[in-house]
Amino acid sequence: MSAHYFKVVGNVQGVMFRQTLIRGAYKRGLKAGATNLVDGSVSFTLIGDIQMIDEIISFFKSRKPINSWKAKVDELFELSEQDGIVFEKHEVTTENVDTFNWSEGVEMYL
């Protein structure tokens, strides 16, 4: 299993994007990590079955909202290993997502 690195631009901060992504990855048996960047984008890493990774990426490319807070991707960039963030360095991961005090009431479509 290799890691795949991405950066997304759009309505991705302050709208539960990271939690939705991480829970969608977990549901598909993937390891995932996500970090808000200072430019308003989000960097994330997905590790696991390539078909499940492609399913998430295809959803993002559809530009449909991924949750009821209208989180959505306008642009997606695949990054090299050198430009990506390794799983363990992300702010939110499939291993620590439940330790955050997330806002309630978000419906997740991913």
Phi and psi restraints in degrees (range 20) as a CNS / XPLOR table:
assign (resid 1 and name C) (resid 2 and name N)
       (resid 2 and name CA) (resid 2 and name C) 1.0 -108.4 20.0 2
assign (resid 2 and name N) (resid 2 and name CA)
       (resid 2 and name C) (resid 3 and name N) 1.0 157.7 20.0 2
assign (resid 2 and name C) (resid 3 and name N)
       (resid 3 and name CA) (resid 3 and name C) 1.0 -87.1 20.0 2
assign (resid 3 and name N) (resid 3 and name CA)
       (resid 3 and name C) (resid 4 and name N) 1.0 143.2 20.0 2
assign (resid 3 and name C) (resid 4 and name N)
       (resid 4 and name CA) (resid 4 and name C) 1.0 -121.7 20.0 2
assign (resid 4 and name N) (resid 4 and name CA)
       (resid 4 and name C) (resid 5 and name N) 1.0 133.5 20.0 2
assign (resid 4 and name C) (resid 5 and name N)
       (resid 5 and name CA) (resid 5 and name C) 1.0 -114.7 20.0 2
assign (resid 5 and name N) (resid 5 and name CA)
       (resid 5 and name C) (resid 6 and name N) 1.0 139.6 20.0 2
assign (resid 5 and name C) (resid 6 and name N)
       (resid 6 and name CA) (resid 6 and name C) 1.0 -143.0 20.0 2
assign (resid 6 and name N) (resid 6 and name CA)
       (resid 6 and name C) (resid 7 and name N) 1.0 161.4 20.0 2
assign (resid 6 and name C) (resid 7 and name N)
       (resid 7 and name CA) (resid 7 and name C) 1.0 -136.4 20.0 2
assign (resid 7 and name N) (resid 7 and name CA)
       (resid 7 and name C) (resid 8 and name N) 1.0 136.7 20.0 2
assign (resid 7 and name C) (resid 8 and name N)
       (resid 8 and name CA) (resid 8 and name C) 1.0 -124.9 20.0 2
assign (resid 8 and name N) (resid 8 and name CA)
       (resid 8 and name C) (resid 9 and name N) 1.0 147.5 20.0 2
assign (resid 8 and name C) (resid 9 and name N)
       (resid 9 and name CA) (resid 9 and name C) 1.0 -123.5 20.0 2
assign (resid 9 and name N) (resid 9 and name CA)
       (resid 9 and name C) (resid 10 and name N) 1.0 144.0 20.0 2
assign (resid 9 and name C) (resid 10 and name N)
       (resid 10 and name CA) (resid 10 and name C) 1.0 149.4 20.0 2
assign (resid 10 and name N) (resid 10 and name CA)
       (resid 10 and name C) (resid 11 and name N) 1.0 -147.6 20.0 2
assign (resid 10 and name C) (resid 11 and name N)
       (resid 11 and name CA) (resid 11 and name C) 1.0 -89.0 20.0 2
assign (resid 11 and name N) (resid 11 and name CA)
       (resid 11 and name C) (resid 12 and name N) 1.0 79.3 20.0 2
assign (resid 11 and name C) (resid 12 and name N)
       (resid 12 and name CA) (resid 12 and name C) 1.0 -124.4 20.0 2
assign (resid 12 and name N) (resid 12 and name CA)
       (resid 12 and name C) (resid 13 and name N) 1.0 0.1 20.0 2
assign (resid 12 and name C) (resid 13 and name N)
       (resid 13 and name CA) (resid 13 and name C) 1.0 -125.1 20.0 2
assign (resid 13 and name N) (resid 13 and name CA)
       (resid 13 and name C) (resid 14 and name N) 1.0 139.7 20.0 2
assign (resid 13 and name C) (resid 14 and name N)
       (resid 14 and name CA) (resid 14 and name C) 1.0 77.5 20.0 2
assign (resid 14 and name N) (resid 14 and name CA)
       (resid 14 and name C) (resid 15 and name N) 1.0 13.4 20.0 2
assign (resid 14 and name C) (resid 15 and name N)
       (resid 15 and name CA) (resid 15 and name C) 1.0 -132.9 20.0 2
assign (resid 15 and name N) (resid 15 and name CA)
       (resid 15 and name C) (resid 16 and name N) 1.0 24.9 20.0 2
assign (resid 15 and name C) (resid 16 and name N)
       (resid 16 and name CA) (resid 16 and name C) 1.0 64.3 20.0 2
assign (resid 16 and name N) (resid 16 and name CA)
       (resid 16 and name C) (resid 17 and name N) 1.0 27.0 20.0 2
assign (resid 16 and name C) (resid 17 and name N)
       (resid 17 and name CA) (resid 17 and name C) 1.0 -61.4 20.0 2
assign (resid 17 and name N) (resid 17 and name CA)
       (resid 17 and name C) (resid 18 and name N) 1.0 -49.5 20.0 2
assign (resid 17 and name C) (resid 18 and name N)
       (resid 18 and name CA) (resid 18 and name C) 1.0 -62.0 20.0 2
assign (resid 18 and name N) (resid 18 and name CA)
       (resid 18 and name C) (resid 19 and name N) 1.0 -45.3 20.0 2
assign (resid 18 and name C) (resid 19 and name N)
       (resid 19 and name CA) (resid 19 and name C) 1.0 -62.7 20.0 2
assign (resid 19 and name N) (resid 19 and name CA)
       (resid 19 and name C) (resid 20 and name N) 1.0 -43.0 20.0 2
assign (resid 19 and name C) (resid 20 and name N)
       (resid 20 and name CA) (resid 20 and name C) 1.0 -62.3 20.0 2
assign (resid 20 and name N) (resid 20 and name CA)
       (resid 20 and name C) (resid 21 and name N) 1.0 -45.2 20.0 2
assign (resid 20 and name C) (resid 21 and name N)
       (resid 21 and name CA) (resid 21 and name C) 1.0 -59.5 20.0 2
assign (resid 21 and name N) (resid 21 and name CA)
       (resid 21 and name C) (resid 22 and name N) 1.0 -49.8 20.0 2
assign (resid 21 and name C) (resid 22 and name N)
       (resid 22 and name CA) (resid 22 and name C) 1.0 -62.6 20.0 2
assign (resid 22 and name N) (resid 22 and name CA)
       (resid 22 and name C) (resid 23 and name N) 1.0 -43.0 20.0 2
assign (resid 22 and name C) (resid 23 and name N)
       (resid 23 and name CA) (resid 23 and name C) 1.0 -69.5 20.0 2
assign (resid 23 and name N) (resid 23 and name CA)
       (resid 23 and name C) (resid 24 and name N) 1.0 -34.9 20.0 2
assign (resid 23 and name C) (resid 24 and name N)
       (resid 24 and name CA) (resid 24 and name C) 1.0 -66.0 20.0 2
assign (resid 24 and name N) (resid 24 and name CA)
       (resid 24 and name C) (resid 25 and name N) 1.0 -38.8 20.0 2
assign (resid 24 and name C) (resid 25 and name N)
       (resid 25 and name CA) (resid 25 and name C) 1.0 -67.0 20.0 2
assign (resid 25 and name N) (resid 25 and name CA)
       (resid 25 and name C) (resid 26 and name N) 1.0 -45.5 20.0 2
assign (resid 25 and name C) (resid 26 and name N)
       (resid 26 and name CA) (resid 26 and name C) 1.0 -58.6 20.0 2
assign (resid 26 and name N) (resid 26 and name CA)
       (resid 26 and name C) (resid 27 and name N) 1.0 -43.0 20.0 2
assign (resid 26 and name C) (resid 27 and name N)
       (resid 27 and name CA) (resid 27 and name C) 1.0 -59.6 20.0 2
assign (resid 27 and name N) (resid 27 and name CA)
       (resid 27 and name C) (resid 28 and name N) 1.0 -28.1 20.0 2
assign (resid 27 and name C) (resid 28 and name N)
       (resid 28 and name CA) (resid 28 and name C) 1.0 -97.4 20.0 2
assign (resid 28 and name N) (resid 28 and name CA)
       (resid 28 and name C) (resid 29 and name N) 1.0 8.7 20.0 2
assign (resid 28 and name C) (resid 29 and name N)
       (resid 29 and name CA) (resid 29 and name C) 1.0 77.3 20.0 2
assign (resid 29 and name N) (resid 29 and name CA)
       (resid 29 and name C) (resid 30 and name N) 1.0 20.3 20.0 2
assign (resid 29 and name C) (resid 30 and name N)
       (resid 30 and name CA) (resid 30 and name C) 1.0 -99.0 20.0 2
assign (resid 30 and name N) (resid 30 and name CA)
       (resid 30 and name C) (resid 31 and name N) 1.0 153.3 20.0 2
assign (resid 30 and name C) (resid 31 and name N)
       (resid 31 and name CA) (resid 31 and name C) 1.0 -90.4 20.0 2
assign (resid 31 and name N) (resid 31 and name CA)
       (resid 31 and name C) (resid 32 and name N) 1.0 140.2 20.0 2
assign (resid 31 and name C) (resid 32 and name N)
       (resid 32 and name CA) (resid 32 and name C) 1.0 -148.0 20.0 2
assign (resid 32 and name N) (resid 32 and name CA)
       (resid 32 and name C) (resid 33 and name N) 1.0 152.3 20.0 2
assign (resid 32 and name C) (resid 33 and name N)
       (resid 33 and name CA) (resid 33 and name C) 1.0 -142.4 20.0 2
assign (resid 33 and name N) (resid 33 and name CA)
       (resid 33 and name C) (resid 34 and name N) 1.0 148.4 20.0 2
assign (resid 33 and name C) (resid 34 and name N)
       (resid 34 and name CA) (resid 34 and name C) 1.0 -144.7 20.0 2
assign (resid 34 and name N) (resid 34 and name CA)
       (resid 34 and name C) (resid 35 and name N) 1.0 145.2 20.0 2
assign (resid 34 and name C) (resid 35 and name N)
       (resid 35 and name CA) (resid 35 and name C) 1.0 -141.0 20.0 2
assign (resid 35 and name N) (resid 35 and name CA)
       (resid 35 and name C) (resid 36 and name N) 1.0 132.0 20.0 2
assign (resid 35 and name C) (resid 36 and name N)
       (resid 36 and name CA) (resid 36 and name C) 1.0 -71.6 20.0 2
assign (resid 36 and name N) (resid 36 and name CA)
       (resid 36 and name C) (resid 37 and name N) 1.0 135.8 20.0 2
assign (resid 36 and name C) (resid 37 and name N)
       (resid 37 and name CA) (resid 37 and name C) 1.0 -105.2 20.0 2
assign (resid 37 and name N) (resid 37 and name CA)
       (resid 37 and name C) (resid 38 and name N) 1.0 157.1 20.0 2
assign (resid 37 and name C) (resid 38 and name N)
       (resid 38 and name CA) (resid 38 and name C) 1.0 -64.9 20.0 2
assign (resid 38 and name N) (resid 38 and name CA)
       (resid 38 and name C) (resid 39 and name N) 1.0 -21.6 20.0 2
assign (resid 38 and name C) (resid 39 and name N)
       (resid 39 and name CA) (resid 39 and name C) 1.0 -83.8 20.0 2
assign (resid 39 and name N) (resid 39 and name CA)
       (resid 39 and name C) (resid 40 and name N) 1.0 4.6 20.0 2
assign (resid 39 and name C) (resid 40 and name N)
       (resid 40 and name CA) (resid 40 and name C) 1.0 93.1 20.0 2
assign (resid 40 and name N) (resid 40 and name CA)
       (resid 40 and name C) (resid 41 and name N) 1.0 -2.0 20.0 2
assign (resid 40 and name C) (resid 41 and name N)
       (resid 41 and name CA) (resid 41 and name C) 1.0 -93.6 20.0 2
assign (resid 41 and name N) (resid 41 and name CA)
       (resid 41 and name C) (resid 42 and name N) 1.0 178.7 20.0 2
assign (resid 41 and name C) (resid 42 and name N)
       (resid 42 and name CA) (resid 42 and name C) 1.0 -130.6 20.0 2
assign (resid 42 and name N) (resid 42 and name CA)
       (resid 42 and name C) (resid 43 and name N) 1.0 132.8 20.0 2
assign (resid 42 and name C) (resid 43 and name N)
       (resid 43 and name CA) (resid 43 and name C) 1.0 -99.9 20.0 2
assign (resid 43 and name N) (resid 43 and name CA)
       (resid 43 and name C) (resid 44 and name N) 1.0 138.2 20.0 2
assign (resid 43 and name C) (resid 44 and name N)
       (resid 44 and name CA) (resid 44 and name C) 1.0 -146.1 20.0 2
assign (resid 44 and name N) (resid 44 and name CA)
       (resid 44 and name C) (resid 45 and name N) 1.0 158.2 20.0 2
assign (resid 44 and name C) (resid 45 and name N)
       (resid 45 and name CA) (resid 45 and name C) 1.0 -126.3 20.0 2
assign (resid 45 and name N) (resid 45 and name CA)
       (resid 45 and name C) (resid 46 and name N) 1.0 135.5 20.0 2
assign (resid 45 and name C) (resid 46 and name N)
       (resid 46 and name CA) (resid 46 and name C) 1.0 -122.8 20.0 2
assign (resid 46 and name N) (resid 46 and name CA)
       (resid 46 and name C) (resid 47 and name N) 1.0 135.4 20.0 2
assign (resid 46 and name C) (resid 47 and name N)
       (resid 47 and name CA) (resid 47 and name C) 1.0 -131.0 20.0 2
assign (resid 47 and name N) (resid 47 and name CA)
       (resid 47 and name C) (resid 48 and name N) 1.0 126.9 20.0 2
assign (resid 47 and name C) (resid 48 and name N)
       (resid 48 and name CA) (resid 48 and name C) 1.0 144.9 20.0 2
assign (resid 48 and name N) (resid 48 and name CA)
       (resid 48 and name C) (resid 49 and name N) 1.0 -155.1 20.0 2
assign (resid 48 and name C) (resid 49 and name N)
       (resid 49 and name CA) (resid 49 and name C) 1.0 -60.0 20.0 2
assign (resid 49 and name N) (resid 49 and name CA)
       (resid 49 and name C) (resid 50 and name N) 1.0 125.7 20.0 2
assign (resid 49 and name C) (resid 50 and name N)
       (resid 50 and name CA) (resid 50 and name C) 1.0 -63.2 20.0 2
assign (resid 50 and name N) (resid 50 and name CA)
       (resid 50 and name C) (resid 51 and name N) 1.0 -31.3 20.0 2
assign (resid 50 and name C) (resid 51 and name N)
       (resid 51 and name CA) (resid 51 and name C) 1.0 -66.0 20.0 2
assign (resid 51 and name N) (resid 51 and name CA)
       (resid 51 and name C) (resid 52 and name N) 1.0 -38.0 20.0 2
assign (resid 51 and name C) (resid 52 and name N)
       (resid 52 and name CA) (resid 52 and name C) 1.0 -70.6 20.0 2
assign (resid 52 and name N) (resid 52 and name CA)
       (resid 52 and name C) (resid 53 and name N) 1.0 -38.3 20.0 2
assign (resid 52 and name C) (resid 53 and name N)
       (resid 53 and name CA) (resid 53 and name C) 1.0 -62.0 20.0 2
assign (resid 53 and name N) (resid 53 and name CA)
       (resid 53 and name C) (resid 54 and name N) 1.0 -46.6 20.0 2
assign (resid 53 and name C) (resid 54 and name N)
       (resid 54 and name CA) (resid 54 and name C) 1.0 -60.3 20.0 2
assign (resid 54 and name N) (resid 54 and name CA)
       (resid 54 and name C) (resid 55 and name N) 1.0 -34.5 20.0 2
assign (resid 54 and name C) (resid 55 and name N)
       (resid 55 and name CA) (resid 55 and name C) 1.0 -62.4 20.0 2
assign (resid 55 and name N) (resid 55 and name CA)
       (resid 55 and name C) (resid 56 and name N) 1.0 -44.4 20.0 2
assign (resid 55 and name C) (resid 56 and name N)
       (resid 56 and name CA) (resid 56 and name C) 1.0 -65.4 20.0 2
assign (resid 56 and name N) (resid 56 and name CA)
       (resid 56 and name C) (resid 57 and name N) 1.0 -46.6 20.0 2
assign (resid 56 and name C) (resid 57 and name N)
       (resid 57 and name CA) (resid 57 and name C) 1.0 -62.5 20.0 2
assign (resid 57 and name N) (resid 57 and name CA)
       (resid 57 and name C) (resid 58 and name N) 1.0 -40.1 20.0 2
assign (resid 57 and name C) (resid 58 and name N)
       (resid 58 and name CA) (resid 58 and name C) 1.0 -62.4 20.0 2
assign (resid 58 and name N) (resid 58 and name CA)
       (resid 58 and name C) (resid 59 and name N) 1.0 -39.8 20.0 2
assign (resid 58 and name C) (resid 59 and name N)
       (resid 59 and name CA) (resid 59 and name C) 1.0 -61.9 20.0 2
assign (resid 59 and name N) (resid 59 and name CA)
       (resid 59 and name C) (resid 60 and name N) 1.0 -45.4 20.0 2
assign (resid 59 and name C) (resid 60 and name N)
       (resid 60 and name CA) (resid 60 and name C) 1.0 -59.9 20.0 2
assign (resid 60 and name N) (resid 60 and name CA)
       (resid 60 and name C) (resid 61 and name N) 1.0 -42.7 20.0 2
assign (resid 60 and name C) (resid 61 and name N)
       (resid 61 and name CA) (resid 61 and name C) 1.0 -66.7 20.0 2
assign (resid 61 and name N) (resid 61 and name CA)
       (resid 61 and name C) (resid 62 and name N) 1.0 -20.4 20.0 2
assign (resid 61 and name C) (resid 62 and name N)
       (resid 62 and name CA) (resid 62 and name C) 1.0 -70.2 20.0 2
assign (resid 62 and name N) (resid 62 and name CA)
       (resid 62 and name C) (resid 63 and name N) 1.0 -17.1 20.0 2
assign (resid 62 and name C) (resid 63 and name N)
       (resid 63 and name CA) (resid 63 and name C) 1.0 64.4 20.0 2
assign (resid 63 and name N) (resid 63 and name CA)
       (resid 63 and name C) (resid 64 and name N) 1.0 17.7 20.0 2
assign (resid 63 and name C) (resid 64 and name N)
       (resid 64 and name CA) (resid 64 and name C) 1.0 -80.5 20.0 2
assign (resid 64 and name N) (resid 64 and name CA)
       (resid 64 and name C) (resid 65 and name N) 1.0 150.1 20.0 2
assign (resid 64 and name C) (resid 65 and name N)
       (resid 65 and name CA) (resid 65 and name C) 1.0 -59.2 20.0 2
assign (resid 65 and name N) (resid 65 and name CA)
       (resid 65 and name C) (resid 66 and name N) 1.0 141.4 20.0 2
assign (resid 65 and name C) (resid 66 and name N)
       (resid 66 and name CA) (resid 66 and name C) 1.0 -95.9 20.0 2
assign (resid 66 and name N) (resid 66 and name CA)
       (resid 66 and name C) (resid 67 and name N) 1.0 -6.6 20.0 2
assign (resid 66 and name C) (resid 67 and name N)
       (resid 67 and name CA) (resid 67 and name C) 1.0 -155.9 20.0 2
assign (resid 67 and name N) (resid 67 and name CA)
       (resid 67 and name C) (resid 68 and name N) 1.0 175.0 20.0 2
assign (resid 67 and name C) (resid 68 and name N)
       (resid 68 and name CA) (resid 68 and name C) 1.0 -73.9 20.0 2
assign (resid 68 and name N) (resid 68 and name CA)
       (resid 68 and name C) (resid 69 and name N) 1.0 -7.3 20.0 2
assign (resid 68 and name C) (resid 69 and name N)
       (resid 69 and name CA) (resid 69 and name C) 1.0 -91.0 20.0 2
assign (resid 69 and name N) (resid 69 and name CA)
       (resid 69 and name C) (resid 70 and name N) 1.0 9.4 20.0 2
assign (resid 69 and name C) (resid 70 and name N)
       (resid 70 and name CA) (resid 70 and name C) 1.0 70.0 20.0 2
assign (resid 70 and name N) (resid 70 and name CA)
       (resid 70 and name C) (resid 71 and name N) 1.0 24.8 20.0 2
assign (resid 70 and name C) (resid 71 and name N)
       (resid 71 and name CA) (resid 71 and name C) 1.0 -65.1 20.0 2
assign (resid 71 and name N) (resid 71 and name CA)
       (resid 71 and name C) (resid 72 and name N) 1.0 131.4 20.0 2
assign (resid 71 and name C) (resid 72 and name N)
       (resid 72 and name CA) (resid 72 and name C) 1.0 -159.1 20.0 2
assign (resid 72 and name N) (resid 72 and name CA)
       (resid 72 and name C) (resid 73 and name N) 1.0 157.6 20.0 2
assign (resid 72 and name C) (resid 73 and name N)
       (resid 73 and name CA) (resid 73 and name C) 1.0 -99.6 20.0 2
assign (resid 73 and name N) (resid 73 and name CA)
       (resid 73 and name C) (resid 74 and name N) 1.0 129.1 20.0 2
assign (resid 73 and name C) (resid 74 and name N)
       (resid 74 and name CA) (resid 74 and name C) 1.0 -96.7 20.0 2
assign (resid 74 and name N) (resid 74 and name CA)
       (resid 74 and name C) (resid 75 and name N) 1.0 -35.9 20.0 2
assign (resid 74 and name C) (resid 75 and name N)
       (resid 75 and name CA) (resid 75 and name C) 1.0 -139.1 20.0 2
assign (resid 75 and name N) (resid 75 and name CA)
       (resid 75 and name C) (resid 76 and name N) 1.0 140.0 20.0 2
assign (resid 75 and name C) (resid 76 and name N)
       (resid 76 and name CA) (resid 76 and name C) 1.0 -127.6 20.0 2
assign (resid 76 and name N) (resid 76 and name CA)
       (resid 76 and name C) (resid 77 and name N) 1.0 133.1 20.0 2
assign (resid 76 and name C) (resid 77 and name N)
       (resid 77 and name CA) (resid 77 and name C) 1.0 -124.6 20.0 2
assign (resid 77 and name N) (resid 77 and name CA)
       (resid 77 and name C) (resid 78 and name N) 1.0 128.7 20.0 2
assign (resid 77 and name C) (resid 78 and name N)
       (resid 78 and name CA) (resid 78 and name C) 1.0 -85.5 20.0 2
assign (resid 78 and name N) (resid 78 and name CA)
       (resid 78 and name C) (resid 79 and name N) 1.0 132.6 20.0 2
assign (resid 78 and name C) (resid 79 and name N)
       (resid 79 and name CA) (resid 79 and name C) 1.0 -106.4 20.0 2
assign (resid 79 and name N) (resid 79 and name CA)
       (resid 79 and name C) (resid 80 and name N) 1.0 156.7 20.0 2
assign (resid 79 and name C) (resid 80 and name N)
       (resid 80 and name CA) (resid 80 and name C) 1.0 -76.2 20.0 2
assign (resid 80 and name N) (resid 80 and name CA)
       (resid 80 and name C) (resid 81 and name N) 1.0 165.8 20.0 2
assign (resid 80 and name C) (resid 81 and name N)
       (resid 81 and name CA) (resid 81 and name C) 1.0 -58.2 20.0 2
assign (resid 81 and name N) (resid 81 and name CA)
       (resid 81 and name C) (resid 82 and name N) 1.0 -36.9 20.0 2
assign (resid 81 and name C) (resid 82 and name N)
       (resid 82 and name CA) (resid 82 and name C) 1.0 -67.8 20.0 2
assign (resid 82 and name N) (resid 82 and name CA)
       (resid 82 and name C) (resid 83 and name N) 1.0 -31.0 20.0 2
assign (resid 82 and name C) (resid 83 and name N)
       (resid 83 and name CA) (resid 83 and name C) 1.0 -93.3 20.0 2
assign (resid 83 and name N) (resid 83 and name CA)
       (resid 83 and name C) (resid 84 and name N) 1.0 -15.1 20.0 2
assign (resid 83 and name C) (resid 84 and name N)
       (resid 84 and name CA) (resid 84 and name C) 1.0 -83.4 20.0 2
assign (resid 84 and name N) (resid 84 and name CA)
       (resid 84 and name C) (resid 85 and name N) 1.0 173.3 20.0 2
assign (resid 84 and name C) (resid 85 and name N)
       (resid 85 and name CA) (resid 85 and name C) 1.0 -107.1 20.0 2
assign (resid 85 and name N) (resid 85 and name CA)
       (resid 85 and name C) (resid 86 and name N) 1.0 127.6 20.0 2
assign (resid 85 and name C) (resid 86 and name N)
       (resid 86 and name CA) (resid 86 and name C) 1.0 -65.1 20.0 2
assign (resid 86 and name N) (resid 86 and name CA)
       (resid 86 and name C) (resid 87 and name N) 1.0 148.1 20.0 2
assign (resid 86 and name C) (resid 87 and name N)
       (resid 87 and name CA) (resid 87 and name C) 1.0 -45.1 20.0 2
assign (resid 87 and name N) (resid 87 and name CA)
       (resid 87 and name C) (resid 88 and name N) 1.0 -50.8 20.0 2
assign (resid 87 and name C) (resid 88 and name N)
       (resid 88 and name CA) (resid 88 and name C) 1.0 -65.1 20.0 2
assign (resid 88 and name N) (resid 88 and name CA)
       (resid 88 and name C) (resid 89 and name N) 1.0 -17.8 20.0 2
assign (resid 88 and name C) (resid 89 and name N)
       (resid 89 and name CA) (resid 89 and name C) 1.0 -93.5 20.0 2
assign (resid 89 and name N) (resid 89 and name CA)
       (resid 89 and name C) (resid 90 and name N) 1.0 -4.6 20.0 2
assign (resid 89 and name C) (resid 90 and name N)
       (resid 90 and name CA) (resid 90 and name C) 1.0 -73.7 20.0 2
assign (resid 90 and name N) (resid 90 and name CA)
       (resid 90 and name C) (resid 91 and name N) 1.0 151.6 20.0 2
assign (resid 90 and name C) (resid 91 and name N)
       (resid 91 and name CA) (resid 91 and name C) 1.0 -64.9 20.0 2
assign (resid 91 and name N) (resid 91 and name CA)
       (resid 91 and name C) (resid 92 and name N) 1.0 -46.7 20.0 2
assign (resid 91 and name C) (resid 92 and name N)
       (resid 92 and name CA) (resid 92 and name C) 1.0 -121.3 20.0 2
assign (resid 92 and name N) (resid 92 and name CA)
       (resid 92 and name C) (resid 93 and name N) 1.0 131.2 20.0 2
assign (resid 92 and name C) (resid 93 and name N)
       (resid 93 and name CA) (resid 93 and name C) 1.0 -135.5 20.0 2
assign (resid 93 and name N) (resid 93 and name CA)
       (resid 93 and name C) (resid 94 and name N) 1.0 171.2 20.0 2
assign (resid 93 and name C) (resid 94 and name N)
       (resid 94 and name CA) (resid 94 and name C) 1.0 -64.8 20.0 2
assign (resid 94 and name N) (resid 94 and name CA)
       (resid 94 and name C) (resid 95 and name N) 1.0 -16.6 20.0 2
assign (resid 94 and name C) (resid 95 and name N)
       (resid 95 and name CA) (resid 95 and name C) 1.0 -89.0 20.0 2
assign (resid 95 and name N) (resid 95 and name CA)
       (resid 95 and name C) (resid 96 and name N) 1.0 -24.0 20.0 2
assign (resid 95 and name C) (resid 96 and name N)
       (resid 96 and name CA) (resid 96 and name C) 1.0 -121.9 20.0 2
assign (resid 96 and name N) (resid 96 and name CA)
       (resid 96 and name C) (resid 97 and name N) 1.0 4.1 20.0 2
assign (resid 96 and name C) (resid 97 and name N)
       (resid 97 and name CA) (resid 97 and name C) 1.0 -55.8 20.0 2
assign (resid 97 and name N) (resid 97 and name CA)
       (resid 97 and name C) (resid 98 and name N) 1.0 -33.9 20.0 2
assign (resid 97 and name C) (resid 98 and name N)
       (resid 98 and name CA) (resid 98 and name C) 1.0 -79.6 20.0 2
assign (resid 98 and name N) (resid 98 and name CA)
       (resid 98 and name C) (resid 99 and name N) 1.0 -4.7 20.0 2
assign (resid 98 and name C) (resid 99 and name N)
       (resid 99 and name CA) (resid 99 and name C) 1.0 -88.0 20.0 2
assign (resid 99 and name N) (resid 99 and name CA)
       (resid 99 and name C) (resid 100 and name N) 1.0 -7.6 20.0 2
assign (resid 99 and name C) (resid 100 and name N)
       (resid 100 and name CA) (resid 100 and name C) 1.0 -90.1 20.0 2
assign (resid 100 and name N) (resid 100 and name CA)
       (resid 100 and name C) (resid 101 and name N) 1.0 149.7 20.0 2
assign (resid 100 and name C) (resid 101 and name N)
       (resid 101 and name CA) (resid 101 and name C) 1.0 -92.9 20.0 2
assign (resid 101 and name N) (resid 101 and name CA)
       (resid 101 and name C) (resid 102 and name N) 1.0 81.4 20.0 2
assign (resid 101 and name C) (resid 102 and name N)
       (resid 102 and name CA) (resid 102 and name C) 1.0 -77.0 20.0 2
assign (resid 102 and name N) (resid 102 and name CA)
       (resid 102 and name C) (resid 103 and name N) 1.0 151.7 20.0 2
assign (resid 102 and name C) (resid 103 and name N)
       (resid 103 and name CA) (resid 103 and name C) 1.0 -64.3 20.0 2
assign (resid 103 and name N) (resid 103 and name CA)
       (resid 103 and name C) (resid 104 and name N) 1.0 146.0 20.0 2
assign (resid 103 and name C) (resid 104 and name N)
       (resid 104 and name CA) (resid 104 and name C) 1.0 -92.1 20.0 2
assign (resid 104 and name N) (resid 104 and name CA)
       (resid 104 and name C) (resid 105 and name N) 1.0 164.6 20.0 2
assign (resid 104 and name C) (resid 105 and name N)
       (resid 105 and name CA) (resid 105 and name C) 1.0 90.7 20.0 2
assign (resid 105 and name N) (resid 105 and name CA)
       (resid 105 and name C) (resid 106 and name N) 1.0 13.1 20.0 2
assign (resid 105 and name C) (resid 106 and name N)
       (resid 106 and name CA) (resid 106 and name C) 1.0 -96.1 20.0 2
assign (resid 106 and name N) (resid 106 and name CA)
       (resid 106 and name C) (resid 107 and name N) 1.0 129.5 20.0 2
assign (resid 106 and name C) (resid 107 and name N)
       (resid 107 and name CA) (resid 107 and name C) 1.0 -94.8 20.0 2
assign (resid 107 and name N) (resid 107 and name CA)
       (resid 107 and name C) (resid 108 and name N) 1.0 127.8 20.0 2
assign (resid 107 and name C) (resid 108 and name N)
       (resid 108 and name CA) (resid 108 and name C) 1.0 -103.0 20.0 2
assign (resid 108 and name N) (resid 108 and name CA)
       (resid 108 and name C) (resid 109 and name N) 1.0 128.7 20.0 2
assign (resid 108 and name C) (resid 109 and name N)
       (resid 109 and name CA) (resid 109 and name C) 1.0 -100.0 20.0 2
assign (resid 109 and name N) (resid 109 and name CA)
       (resid 109 and name C) (resid 110 and name N) 1.0 -16.0 20.0 2
